[in-house]
Amino acid sequence: MVQQTSFALITGCRSGIGTQLAICFAARGVTVLATARCVDHLQELTSQYKNIEAFPLELGDAGSIERLRDAVAIRTGGHLDFLVNNAGTHYAATAMDLELEEAVKVFQVNVFSVMRLCQLFIPLLRRSHRGRIVQIGSVTRDVPVVWQCAYNASKAALSQYTKTLRLELAPFNIDVIEIVTGFVRSNILHHGLVAPEGSFYLPIKEIIETMKYQGNKNGMETGTYARSVVEKLMSKRTHSEIWEGNMAWTIRFLVGFLPLWLLNWLYYRKFQLGRLRCAQKQRKGSATAHSTPDPDSRAKFSGFG
Ligand SMILES: NC(=O)c1ccc[n+]([C@@H]2O[C@H](COP(=O)([O-])OP(=O)(O)OC[C@H]3O[C@@H](n4cnc5c(N)ncnc54)[C@H](OP(=O)(O)O)[C@@H]3O)[C@@H](O)[C@H]2O)c1
């Protein structure tokens, strides 16, 4: 019997987790269809591995997603074994200071483009004997890491979409797997933290910045993460959720067992939000001393705890 080639389509292979997932799938004999906004960015990868092929994909462009579906259908003869939605973008701004346009971009890349990719590739996955959709999610679906609410919300939306998709595709023998990712060393934070001049959050900006970059620096090495994930994805039976990356299992335990009031208390202390309460008191004190009411409604912020 002729063994059919296995194909894995992986988005966002220019860097980080995507590059390593491509290498790990390729090492296991899978033909990897790797995407990047510009195929030139994948030259090193495709020159090193003969079973990694490059395809262009810009997730903000609906036409680009459709062109990818057409190109993949031609290349694979109309079937696909793995669709790995890895590409993602980060935006670090607080709820009070975020630019709505930037939050929309985050949702476009992290959620809506994933919905469209799934929709377009389900017919190809159905032609595999066991198609698998893999979503690279995040522990921030459960943990309200401050200064990145839009990103957290996008990963929570992705997670709930994934849970629904899993049920809807069960009758068609397509597995839908969420990789609940902890800290992994990568360049995801390259946009830095956004804070406009006069932001009420400036007193903790440096603390949060250090925490985020330190978390990333101490994260799991991308190769180790990818090897573990691909090994689980290639096995005959796999779990609906795979928790991987630094702190993933600790977080799973904490959010699974601690009551919300205690989690909130821990987060409040961890992110040192109490400093904002002090800063606000000082601001109010000096405003009273000078008898000049603060015209900015944002001065009403009271925090919690
Ligand atoms: N690193 C972590 O600790 C961590 C934790 C939880 C979840 N994750 C998730 O893991 C996934 C991979 O992230 P990473 O850590 O490996 O970071 P990364 O190195 O920044 O990789 C993100 C990839 O997505 C691509 N991408 C972003 N916007 C795109 C768009 N509009 N169109 C096409 N491609 C786009 C990027 O391409 P360009 O380089 O061209 O922008 C890049 O290749 C993301 O979904 C992220 O949310 C990461």
The ligand as an SDF file (V2000), in Angstrom:
LIG
                    3D

 48 52  0  0  0  0  0  0  0  0999 V2000
    6.2710   33.2100   23.5300 N   0  0  0  0  0  0  0  0  0  0  0  0
    5.3850   32.9880   24.4760 C   0  0  0  0  0  0  0  0  0  0  0  0
    5.7140   33.0270   25.6800 O   0  0  0  0  0  0  0  0  0  0  0  0
    3.9560   32.6780   24.1220 C   0  0  0  0  0  0  0  0  0  0  0  0
    3.0680   32.3750   25.1670 C   0  0  0  0  0  0  0  0  0  0  0  0
    1.7570   32.0740   24.8500 C   0  0  0  0  0  0  0  0  0  0  0  0
    1.3370   32.0260   23.5540 C   0  0  0  0  0  0  0  0  0  0  0  0
    2.2240   32.3330   22.5500 N   0  0  0  0  0  0  0  0  0  0  0  0
    1.7140   32.3020   21.1810 C   0  0  0  0  0  0  0  0  0  0  0  0
    2.6290   31.6060   20.3510 O   0  0  0  0  0  0  0  0  0  0  0  0
    2.4520   32.0180   19.0050 C   0  0  0  0  0  0  0  0  0  0  0  0
    3.8280   32.2820   18.3700 C   0  0  0  0  0  0  0  0  0  0  0  0
    4.4350   33.3720   19.0410 O   0  0  0  0  0  0  0  0  0  0  0  0
    6.0110   33.4730   19.3230 P   0  0  0  0  0  0  0  0  0  0  0  0
    6.1630   33.5350   20.7840 O   0  0  0  0  0  0  0  0  0  0  0  0
    6.7670   32.4730   18.5530 O   0  0  0  0  0  0  0  0  0  0  0  0
    6.3200   34.9630   18.7970 O   0  0  0  0  0  0  0  0  0  0  0  0
    6.9170   35.4880   17.4000 P   0  0  0  0  0  0  0  0  0  0  0  0
    8.2990   35.0070   17.2360 O   0  0  0  0  0  0  0  0  0  0  0  0
    6.6780   36.9670   17.4160 O   0  0  0  0  0  0  0  0  0  0  0  0
    6.0170   34.7710   16.3010 O   0  0  0  0  0  0  0  0  0  0  0  0
    4.8050   35.2930   15.8470 C   0  0  0  0  0  0  0  0  0  0  0  0
    4.6880   34.9670   14.3680 C   0  0  0  0  0  0  0  0  0  0  0  0
    3.4070   35.4140   13.8970 O   0  0  0  0  0  0  0  0  0  0  0  0
    3.5990   36.1260   12.6840 C   0  0  0  0  0  0  0  0  0  0  0  0
    2.5740   37.1490   12.4520 N   0  0  0  0  0  0  0  0  0  0  0  0
    2.2090   38.1650   13.2690 C   0  0  0  0  0  0  0  0  0  0  0  0
    1.2900   38.9310   12.6890 N   0  0  0  0  0  0  0  0  0  0  0  0
    1.0670   38.3950   11.4510 C   0  0  0  0  0  0  0  0  0  0  0  0
    0.2180   38.7420   10.3570 C   0  0  0  0  0  0  0  0  0  0  0  0
   -0.5820   39.8200   10.3950 N   0  0  0  0  0  0  0  0  0  0  0  0
    0.2470   37.9630    9.2350 N   0  0  0  0  0  0  0  0  0  0  0  0
    1.0520   36.8810    9.1790 C   0  0  0  0  0  0  0  0  0  0  0  0
    1.8820   36.5020   10.1680 N   0  0  0  0  0  0  0  0  0  0  0  0
    1.8810   37.2540   11.3000 C   0  0  0  0  0  0  0  0  0  0  0  0
    4.9570   36.8000   12.8620 C   0  0  0  0  0  0  0  0  0  0  0  0
    5.4740   37.1990   11.5990 O   0  0  0  0  0  0  0  0  0  0  0  0
    6.3700   38.5530   11.4780 P   0  0  0  0  0  0  0  0  0  0  0  0
    7.6690   38.2190   12.1170 O   0  0  0  0  0  0  0  0  0  0  0  0
    6.4460   38.7980   10.0120 O   0  0  0  0  0  0  0  0  0  0  0  0
    5.6000   39.6210   12.2260 O   0  0  0  0  0  0  0  0  0  0  0  0
    5.7560   35.6900   13.5350 C   0  0  0  0  0  0  0  0  0  0  0  0
    6.2910   34.7970   12.5960 O   0  0  0  0  0  0  0  0  0  0  0  0
    1.5370   33.2390   19.0580 C   0  0  0  0  0  0  0  0  0  0  0  0
    0.2230   32.8680   18.7140 O   0  0  0  0  0  0  0  0  0  0  0  0
    1.5930   33.6530   20.5160 C   0  0  0  0  0  0  0  0  0  0  0  0
    0.4330   34.3480   20.9210 O   0  0  0  0  0  0  0  0  0  0  0  0
    3.5180   32.6520   22.8080 C   0  0  0  0  0  0  0  0  0  0  0  0
  1  2  1  0
  2  3  2  0
  2  4  1  0
  4  5  1  0
  4 48  2  0
  5  6  2  0
  6  7  1  0
  7  8  2  0
  8  9  1  0
  8 48  1  0
  9 10  1  0
  9 46  1  0
 10 11  1  0
 11 12  1  0
 11 44  1  0
 12 13  1  0
 13 14  1  0
 14 15  2  0
 14 16  1  0
 14 17  1  0
 17 18  1  0
 18 19  2  0
 18 20  1  0
 18 21  1  0
 21 22  1  0
 22 23  1  0
 23 24  1  0
 23 42  1  0
 24 25  1  0
 25 26  1  0
 25 36  1  0
 26 27  1  0
 26 35  1  0
 27 28  2  0
 28 29  1  0
 29 30  1  0
 29 35  2  0
 30 31  1  0
 30 32  2  0
 32 33  1  0
 33 34  2  0
 34 35  1  0
 36 37  1  0
 36 42  1  0
 37 38  1  0
 38 39  2  0
 38 40  1  0
 38 41  1  0
 42 43  1  0
 44 45  1  0
 44 46  1  0
 46 47  1  0
M  CHG  2   8   1  16  -1
M  END
$$$$
